[in-house]
Amino acid sequence: MLNIYGHFLSPPTNIVRLCVSYLGLPHEYIHVDLQKGEQSSPEYLKINPAGRVPALEDDGFLLSQSSAICKYMCGLSGPSDFYPEDLQSQAKVNQWSDFAGKHIMPAMGRLFFNKIVAGMIGAEIDKGAIKTGEAMLARDLPLIEDVLKSREFLAGDKLTLADITLIAGLEPAEMVQVDISAYPSIEKWRKTLMERGFYQRVHSHFAAEMQSS
Ligand SMILES: N[C@@H](CCC(=O)N[C@@H](CS)C(=O)NCC(=O)O)C(=O)O
């Protein structure tokens, strides 16, 4: 049984939750309360010495970093279109997953931290970081829009880990006033994915857990 540690406001956690849901692997999800500092508790530091979520425990085997966790779970699940075995197909999935994880997610992270989290934890709002995040999105979302205009999914004609990474990265859009409707192909792709069972089994939308906690 896999134990997945995370927090619902953490996009990297949500990549892992969406991935395990898509793969249908039996697991237990354990909430780590970041606001209470549980990530720095001696118990949690034994699971992830970096003091961050997400983390995974598989019968004593410990792993962190959302991308590494997802690829490990894909390995457990076996070869599939979601994370293909063919070298070049897999490389393309990695390319787009990295693009989403290393460009879109940090851009959204700048907006999310400064527009939402800073207020929650009493940190100073960095307006420069908000501008940088917006500029990063203005540079990269048009490219993704062009890609999704020409094909159904980010890395080709099949849903892959790249789509999961992007959808998790874009989840806070409404909360941070990023207008996805300016990108009709992204909007259509996103709506279709959010209606699917694997997504709905995790949550109806980003931060849905906030309303019930
Ligand atoms: N690159 C890591 C990012 C992990 C990360 O930064 N997690 C944040 C939440 S989004 C965290 O745990 N922060 C708690 C802290 O820094 O104390 C991944 O993809 O897993």
The ligand as an SDF file (V2000), in Angstrom:
LIG
                    3D

 20 19  0  0  0  0  0  0  0  0999 V2000
    9.7900   20.4620   -6.3010 N   0  0  0  0  0  0  0  0  0  0  0  0
    8.9730   19.9370   -5.2230 C   0  0  0  0  0  0  0  0  0  0  0  0
    8.2540   21.1180   -4.5470 C   0  0  0  0  0  0  0  0  0  0  0  0
    7.8150   20.7760   -3.1430 C   0  0  0  0  0  0  0  0  0  0  0  0
    7.3700   22.0210   -2.3830 C   0  0  0  0  0  0  0  0  0  0  0  0
    7.9410   23.1050   -2.5380 O   0  0  0  0  0  0  0  0  0  0  0  0
    6.3310   21.8490   -1.5540 N   0  0  0  0  0  0  0  0  0  0  0  0
    5.8200   22.9540   -0.7740 C   0  0  0  0  0  0  0  0  0  0  0  0
    4.2830   23.0390   -0.9240 C   0  0  0  0  0  0  0  0  0  0  0  0
    3.8450   23.4120   -2.5910 S   0  0  0  0  0  0  0  0  0  0  0  0
    6.0770   22.7020    0.7000 C   0  0  0  0  0  0  0  0  0  0  0  0
    5.9950   21.5930    1.1610 O   0  0  0  0  0  0  0  0  0  0  0  0
    6.3850   23.7670    1.4460 N   0  0  0  0  0  0  0  0  0  0  0  0
    6.5370   23.6730    2.8680 C   0  0  0  0  0  0  0  0  0  0  0  0
    7.7700   24.3850    3.3320 C   0  0  0  0  0  0  0  0  0  0  0  0
    8.5340   24.8870    2.4980 O   0  0  0  0  0  0  0  0  0  0  0  0
    7.9410   24.4480    4.5520 O   0  0  0  0  0  0  0  0  0  0  0  0
    7.9870   18.9030   -5.7900 C   0  0  0  0  0  0  0  0  0  0  0  0
    7.6920   18.9420   -6.9870 O   0  0  0  0  0  0  0  0  0  0  0  0
    7.5520   18.0200   -5.0480 O   0  0  0  0  0  0  0  0  0  0  0  0
  1  2  1  0
  2  3  1  0
  2 18  1  0
  3  4  1  0
  4  5  1  0
  5  6  2  0
  5  7  1  0
  7  8  1  0
  8  9  1  0
  8 11  1  0
  9 10  1  0
 11 12  2  0
 11 13  1  0
 13 14  1  0
 14 15  1  0
 15 16  2  0
 15 17  1  0
 18 19  2  0
 18 20  1  0
M  END
$$$$
